[in-house]
C-alpha cells in the first residue's frame, strides 16, 4: 500500500503527477484542469487558495502570517489579477501561546494593509496537543482580472525575465532551523509583487512566482506546454552572495530553491528591454535580469535547457525530491 510522502508537497514532479492523476480526473472541470495559479471565473473574477505550514513560524524577513498574505496575493498577480479580498483560516494546536498567535494576526493585518487587500471572512479550528504544529494557515484570494496569461501567444525569441535573486527564502528558513550550524545575514524575500501588475498591459505574455520547486521546476512546466524548447543562461541568473556560498557549501542547486517575492516573466523580444527597465525601477526588482529565451536552435520541444558557465548544455527537469520540507 502506497502512502503519502513529504515529496508530494514539494511543488515538483510528484505533486504534478498527483494533481494530474487524482485531482483533475476526480472533478473534470476545465477551470481546474488549467492548473494555473488562480482560476479566472465568469464576471472578471480571479480566485485562488493556498495553505501554509512553514517551520519555523518566524524566520529572518518574515513569518507565517506575512507569508500567507503575500503568497496568495502573488498567485493572483501572476495570474493577471488585481488582489482585492482574502479569507483567513487558522488551524491551531492546543497549548499555543497567545502571544505567538497575536504576533501572527498582527503580521497578517500589516501585510494585508501593505498589499491593499481586505480580510473579509475566515475560520478557526483547534486540534489536540501533538496533533498539529502550532499554527497552520489557509488563505483564499479573490481579485479582479486585468489580463490572462496566454501561452498560445508565446513565440520563439521571447525573453525570460527573472525579477531578482533566487533562493533567499529557502536559505533564510533553512538557517532559522539551525540544522547546519551556519550563520548568515540573508533574509527571506517574502513580499507582494503588486508592482508587476502594470506589466500585463505593457506586453507581458505569461508570469509565475518562483516558489516551491524553484525556477527550474517553474520553467520545466512552462517548457512542457510549449511547442519549442526553453533555454536559460547560468551566468545570467542573479544570486545573492549568501545563497551562492551556501549552495556551494551544501551542494544545493539554487535553481531549485524557493523564493517568496520573485517571479519569472515571458516578454516579447521587442519589449523585453523596456519591461526589464520597469521592473528594475522598483526596489524589489533592482537585480532583475533577462536570463534566457524561448527558442528552437538547440534541444527538442518541451525541454528546458541550461547553458552552463562552462558553455555546455544541461537538461533541467522538475524537482524530484523534497529539498526542504515545510518551506511555505
C-alpha positions as CSV (number, residue, x, y, z in Angstrom):
1,X,0.0,0.0,0.0
2,X,1.5,3.3,-1.0
3,X,1.4,6.2,1.4
4,X,1.7,10.0,1.2
5,X,5.3,11.3,1.4
6,X,6.8,14.7,2.0
7,X,7.7,15.0,-1.7
8,X,4.0,15.2,-2.5
9,X,4.0,18.8,-1.2
10,X,7.3,19.9,-2.8
11,X,5.8,21.5,-5.8
12,X,7.8,19.2,-8.0
13,X,7.1,16.1,-10.2
14,X,5.3,14.0,-7.6
15,X,2.9,16.8,-6.9
16,X,2.2,17.3,-10.6
17,X,1.6,13.6,-11.0
18,X,-0.8,13.7,-8.0
19,X,-2.8,16.6,-9.5
20,X,-2.9,15.1,-12.9
21,X,-3.6,11.6,-11.8
22,X,-6.1,12.1,-8.9
23,X,-7.4,15.7,-8.5
24,X,-8.1,16.7,-12.1
25,X,-9.8,13.4,-13.2
26,X,-11.9,13.4,-10.0
27,X,-13.6,16.7,-10.8
28,X,-13.2,17.0,-14.6
29,X,-13.7,20.8,-14.5
30,X,-12.0,22.7,-17.3
31,X,-11.1,25.6,-15.0
32,X,-9.4,23.2,-12.6
33,X,-7.7,21.4,-15.5
34,X,-5.8,24.6,-16.4
35,X,-3.8,24.1,-13.2
36,X,-3.0,27.8,-13.1
37,X,-2.0,30.0,-10.1
38,X,-5.6,31.3,-10.0
39,X,-8.8,30.4,-11.7
40,X,-10.5,33.0,-13.9
41,X,-14.2,32.9,-13.2
42,X,-17.1,34.4,-15.1
43,X,-17.6,38.1,-14.5
44,X,-13.9,39.1,-14.5
45,X,-13.1,37.4,-11.1
46,X,-10.0,35.5,-10.3
47,X,-9.9,33.1,-7.4
48,X,-7.0,31.2,-5.7
49,X,-6.3,29.4,-2.4
50,X,-3.2,28.2,-0.6
51,X,-2.2,26.7,2.7
52,X,0.9,27.5,4.8
53,X,2.8,25.2,7.2
54,X,6.2,26.8,7.3
55,X,8.6,25.8,10.1
56,X,9.7,27.8,12.0
57,X,6.8,30.2,12.2
58,X,9.2,33.2,12.4
59,X,12.3,33.5,10.2
60,X,14.5,36.4,9.1
61,X,12.5,38.6,6.8
62,X,9.0,37.3,7.7
63,X,6.7,34.9,9.4
64,X,3.8,32.6,8.6
65,X,1.3,35.4,8.6
66,X,3.1,37.6,6.1
67,X,3.9,34.6,4.0
68,X,0.2,33.6,3.8
69,X,-0.9,37.1,2.7
70,X,1.9,37.7,0.2
71,X,1.8,34.2,-1.2
72,X,-1.9,34.4,-2.0
73,X,-1.5,38.0,-3.3
74,X,1.3,36.9,-5.6
75,X,-0.7,34.0,-7.0
76,X,-3.3,36.4,-8.2
77,X,-0.8,38.9,-9.6
78,X,1.0,36.4,-11.8
79,X,-2.4,35.1,-13.0
80,X,-3.2,38.6,-14.2
81,X,-5.5,39.7,-11.4
82,X,-5.6,42.7,-9.0
83,X,-5.9,41.2,-5.5
84,X,-8.9,42.6,-3.6
85,X,-10.1,40.2,-0.8
86,X,-8.7,37.4,1.3
87,X,-10.1,34.7,3.6
88,X,-8.1,33.7,6.7
89,X,-8.5,30.3,8.3
90,X,-6.4,29.1,11.2
91,X,-5.7,25.5,12.4
92,X,-4.2,25.9,15.9
93,X,-2.6,23.4,18.2
94,X,-3.9,23.2,21.8
95,X,-1.4,24.9,24.1
96,X,-0.2,27.5,21.6
97,X,0.9,30.7,23.4
98,X,-1.5,33.5,22.7
99,X,1.5,35.9,22.3
100,X,2.5,33.9,19.2
101,X,-1.0,33.9,17.8
102,X,-1.2,37.7,18.4
103,X,2.0,38.2,16.6
104,X,0.8,36.2,13.6
105,X,-2.5,38.0,13.5
106,X,-0.7,41.4,13.6
107,X,1.6,40.2,10.8
108,X,-1.4,39.2,8.6
109,X,-3.0,42.6,9.3
110,X,0.1,44.6,8.4
111,X,0.8,42.5,5.3
112,X,-2.8,42.9,4.1
113,X,-2.6,46.7,4.5
114,X,0.6,46.9,2.6
115,X,-0.9,44.8,-0.2
116,X,-4.1,46.8,-0.3
117,X,-6.3,43.7,0.3
118,X,-9.1,43.2,2.8
119,X,-9.5,40.1,5.1
120,X,-13.3,39.6,4.9
121,X,-14.0,36.0,6.1
122,X,-12.3,33.1,7.7
123,X,-12.4,30.2,10.2
124,X,-10.6,28.8,13.2
125,X,-10.2,25.2,14.4
126,X,-8.1,23.8,17.3
127,X,-6.6,20.3,17.4
128,X,-5.3,18.5,20.4
129,X,-1.8,18.9,21.6
130,X,0.6,16.9,19.5
131,X,-1.9,16.6,16.6
132,X,-0.6,19.8,14.8
133,X,2.4,22.0,14.9
134,X,1.4,25.4,16.5
135,X,-0.2,27.1,13.5
136,X,-1.3,26.2,10.0
137,X,-3.0,28.9,7.8
138,X,-5.2,28.7,4.8
139,X,-5.9,31.8,2.7
140,X,-8.1,32.2,-0.3
141,X,-7.9,35.3,-2.5
142,X,-10.3,37.0,-4.9
143,X,-9.2,39.5,-7.4
144,X,-10.3,41.5,-10.5
145,X,-9.0,40.1,-13.8
146,X,-6.9,42.6,-15.7
147,X,-5.3,40.1,-18.1
148,X,-5.0,36.4,-18.9
149,X,-1.7,34.6,-19.3
150,X,-1.6,33.4,-22.9
151,X,0.8,30.5,-23.7
152,X,-0.7,30.4,-27.2
153,X,0.9,33.8,-27.8
154,X,4.4,32.7,-26.7
155,X,6.8,32.8,-29.6
156,X,10.4,31.7,-30.4
157,X,12.6,34.6,-29.4
158,X,10.5,35.7,-26.4
159,X,12.7,36.6,-23.5
160,X,12.6,35.3,-19.9
161,X,12.9,38.0,-17.2
162,X,13.7,37.0,-13.6
163,X,12.7,39.8,-11.2
164,X,15.6,39.2,-8.7
165,X,17.9,36.8,-6.9
166,X,17.0,33.1,-6.3
167,X,16.8,31.1,-3.1
168,X,16.8,33.8,-0.4
169,X,13.6,32.4,1.2
170,X,14.8,28.8,1.2
171,X,18.1,29.8,2.8
172,X,16.6,32.1,5.4
173,X,14.2,29.3,6.6
174,X,16.9,26.7,6.4
175,X,19.3,28.6,8.6
176,X,16.5,29.6,11.0
177,X,16.1,25.9,11.8
178,X,19.7,25.7,12.9
179,X,20.2,22.4,11.2
180,X,23.5,23.1,9.5
181,X,25.3,25.3,12.1
182,X,25.7,28.1,9.6
183,X,25.1,31.8,10.1
184,X,24.2,34.4,7.5
185,X,22.6,37.8,7.2
186,X,20.3,36.5,4.5
187,X,16.6,37.4,4.8
188,X,13.6,35.9,3.1
189,X,12.4,37.8,0.1
190,X,8.7,37.5,1.2
191,X,6.9,40.4,-0.4
192,X,3.9,41.3,-2.5
193,X,4.5,41.6,-6.2
194,X,1.9,44.2,-7.0
195,X,4.4,46.3,-8.9
196,X,4.2,43.6,-11.7
197,X,0.6,44.2,-12.4
198,X,1.1,47.0,-15.0
199,X,3.4,44.8,-17.0
200,X,0.4,42.8,-18.2
201,X,-0.8,45.8,-20.2
202,X,2.8,46.6,-21.2
203,X,3.1,43.4,-23.1
204,X,3.9,40.5,-20.7
205,X,2.7,37.2,-22.1
206,X,3.0,35.0,-19.0
207,X,4.2,35.1,-15.4
208,X,4.8,32.7,-12.5
209,X,6.0,33.3,-9.0
210,X,9.0,31.2,-8.1
211,X,8.0,29.3,-5.0
212,X,8.2,25.5,-4.2
213,X,10.3,23.6,-6.7
214,X,12.3,26.7,-7.7
215,X,12.9,28.3,-11.0
216,X,13.9,25.0,-12.7
217,X,10.5,23.4,-11.9
218,X,8.5,26.5,-12.9
219,X,10.2,26.8,-16.3
220,X,10.1,23.0,-16.8
221,X,6.3,23.2,-16.5
222,X,6.3,26.1,-19.0
223,X,8.5,24.3,-21.5
224,X,6.3,21.2,-21.4
225,X,3.4,23.3,-22.6
226,X,5.2,24.9,-25.5
227,X,6.0,23.6,-29.0
228,X,9.6,24.7,-28.6
229,X,12.4,24.4,-26.1
230,X,13.4,27.0,-23.4
231,X,17.0,28.0,-22.7
232,X,18.4,29.8,-19.7
233,X,21.9,31.0,-19.2
234,X,23.6,30.1,-15.9
235,X,25.8,33.2,-15.9
236,X,22.8,35.5,-16.2
237,X,20.8,34.1,-13.2
238,X,21.2,36.5,-10.3
239,X,22.2,35.0,-7.0
240,X,22.9,36.8,-3.7
241,X,26.3,36.2,-2.2
242,X,24.9,34.2,0.8
243,X,22.9,31.9,-1.5
244,X,25.8,31.3,-3.8
245,X,28.1,30.4,-0.9
246,X,25.6,28.2,0.9
247,X,24.8,26.4,-2.4
248,X,28.5,25.6,-3.0
249,X,29.0,24.5,0.6
250,X,25.9,22.3,0.9
251,X,25.7,21.1,-2.6
252,X,22.2,22.6,-3.2
253,X,21.3,23.8,-6.7
254,X,19.9,27.3,-6.3
255,X,17.7,26.7,-9.4
256,X,15.5,24.5,-7.2
257,X,15.4,26.8,-4.2
258,X,12.2,28.6,-3.3
259,X,11.5,32.3,-3.3
260,X,8.5,34.2,-1.9
261,X,9.0,37.6,-3.7
262,X,10.3,36.8,-7.2
263,X,8.6,36.0,-10.5
264,X,9.7,34.9,-14.0
265,X,8.1,36.7,-16.9
266,X,7.8,35.8,-20.6
267,X,8.2,39.0,-22.7
268,X,8.2,39.6,-26.4
269,X,11.7,40.2,-27.6
270,X,10.9,43.7,-28.8
271,X,9.5,44.7,-25.4
272,X,11.9,42.9,-23.1
273,X,14.3,45.7,-22.5
274,X,11.5,48.2,-21.7
275,X,9.8,45.7,-19.3
276,X,13.1,44.9,-17.6
277,X,13.8,48.6,-17.1
278,X,10.3,49.0,-15.5
279,X,11.0,46.1,-13.1
280,X,14.4,47.4,-12.2
281,X,12.9,50.8,-11.2
282,X,11.1,49.1,-8.3
283,X,13.1,48.3,-5.1
284,X,12.1,44.7,-5.3
285,X,13.3,44.4,-8.9
286,X,16.7,46.1,-8.8
287,X,18.6,42.8,-9.6
288,X,16.2,41.7,-12.3
289,X,17.7,40.2,-15.4
290,X,17.0,38.6,-18.8
291,X,18.1,35.0,-18.1
292,X,17.1,33.2,-21.3
293,X,14.6,32.8,-24.1
294,X,12.1,30.6,-25.8
295,X,14.0,29.3,-28.8
296,X,14.4,26.4,-31.3
297,X,18.0,26.3,-32.2
298,X,19.0,23.6,-29.7
299,X,17.1,21.0,-27.9
300,X,13.7,19.5,-28.6
301,X,10.2,20.8,-28.0
302,X,9.2,20.6,-24.3
303,X,12.8,20.7,-23.0
304,X,14.3,23.2,-20.5
305,X,18.0,23.6,-21.1
306,X,20.7,25.4,-19.1
307,X,23.7,26.8,-20.8
308,X,26.3,26.3,-18.1
309,X,29.1,28.7,-17.2
310,X,31.5,26.3,-19.0
311,X,29.5,26.5,-22.2
312,X,27.8,23.1,-22.1
313,X,24.1,22.3,-22.1
314,X,22.3,20.6,-19.2
315,X,18.8,19.3,-19.3
316,X,16.7,20.6,-16.4
317,X,13.8,18.6,-15.0
318,X,11.2,19.3,-12.3
319,X,12.2,18.8,-8.7
320,X,12.0,15.1,-7.9
321,X,12.7,15.1,-4.2
322,X,11.9,17.5,-1.3
323,X,14.9,19.8,-0.7
324,X,13.4,21.4,2.4
325,X,10.0,20.3,3.8
326,X,7.6,23.0,5.0
327,X,9.2,25.9,3.3
328,X,5.9,27.7,3.0
